[in-house]
Amino acid sequence: MFDKADVKIYHGFGHTHDLVVFGHVFKRKPSPRNKYTENVFHNIIQLLKLFFVKPLPNVPVQLTWQGQIFKSKTEKDGFFRFSWKSANHIPAGWHSLIVECLNTNGDVIGSDDGKIFVPHITQFAFISDIDDTIIVSHSATIGRRLRELFIRNPKTRTVFKDVQKHYSLLARAHTVEGELNPFFYVSSSEWNLYDYLHDIFTHNRLPEGAFLLNQVKRWFELWKTGKTKHQGKLLRILRILEIFPNQKFILFGDNSQSDPAIYSMLAEQLPGRIFAVYIRDVSEKNEPATRQLLSAIEKHGVHCLLFKESGEAVIHSREIRLIEESN
C-alpha cells in the first residue's frame, strides 16, 4: 500500500480506431534536469539519477480520454500500455490525455498528463534507430557507450552531420504545408533515457515523433544499457506498421548491431510496405554482411543505401524522388 506514486507517460500515437500509449509507475522517479554543464562530475550524477528508479508492479492505473475511461494494471517493471478505440473521430495532431495511479481503495495517488499523436494520412512514414544512426553512441562497445552517456549532457552529444537536414526534408516530403510525415524512433535504449533523448532531439531540431524504447533498468543494470533481444525491436516495428496500414515506410538504422537483419525480415514478410532502407556504415567489419543483406532487400523492390555521411543519403533520397526537387 502506497500513498503516493509517480506516473510517467511517453508520447503515444495511432488513429481513431487504434490508439496506443505507454508509461511507467514508479515509487520514485528522477527530477527533471534543469542545468546543462560540461562538468563531467555533474553529468555523471545526472545520468546515474535516471537509473535510480523503483518501479511499482501490479498497481491499478486508469486512462481518461475524451470522456472515456480505461483501466489496467502495471507489469512487473511498472510498465503500462493502453490500446483502445476512440468513441469519436480523432483529427490529425496532438491530443491530451491523463493516466492516474490508484490505490486499493480506488483513490488517486499519482497522475501525469500525456499526449498522443495522430498523423495526417500521408504517403510516407519513417522509422529510425537512434544510437549510431542519429547520435554518435559507439553502441557495439559498452565502455565507449557508457563514456558517451556519462561525460556528455543532451546538449553536448554529437549528432551526425546533416542528419537533421535529411530528416527535416523527409518530414515535409510529398505532403502539404503543415501536415508533416510521421516519425517513429525505435531504439534499444531504455525508457530511463526518454527525457534525455527527447532533450537531444529538441536541441538539434529533429522532427518530433513517438519513441519506442527498451525495458527500464535499475542502477545495478547500467552496464547492460542498450542491450536487448532483436525480437523485441522487430515486434515494436511490426506494431507500428500494423497501426498504419496505408503508409509506406522508410527505415533508418546502422550496421553496428542487428538493424540490417531486422529490416531484411520486414522486407520479406511485408512485401510492398517498405519503400526504402538506409543503413549508416559505422562498422567496417560488418560491411560485407550488410551489403549482402541490402542486396537481398533490394530483390523485394526496396530502395537501399549503405552510407557513411547523411549528405549521401540526401542525394539518394532525391534520386529516388523521396525528397521532391522543390525541397
MOLIN-V977358 format. One record per helix or strand of 3 or more residues. SS is the DSSP state (alpha for helix, beta for strand). FROM is the first residue (numbers start at 1). TO is the last residue. If there is no record, write none. Layout:
SS&FROM&TO ; SS&FROM&TO
//
This chain:
beta&6&15 ; beta&18&28 ; alpha&40&49 ; beta&60&65 ; beta&68&73 ; beta&79&84 ; beta&93&102 ; beta&108&118 ; beta&124&128 ; alpha&142&151 ; alpha&163&172 ; beta&182&190 ; alpha&191&203 ; beta&210&214 ; alpha&219&224 ; alpha&230&243 ; beta&248&254 ; alpha&259&269 ; beta&274&280 ; alpha&287&298 ; beta&303&307 ; alpha&310&319
//
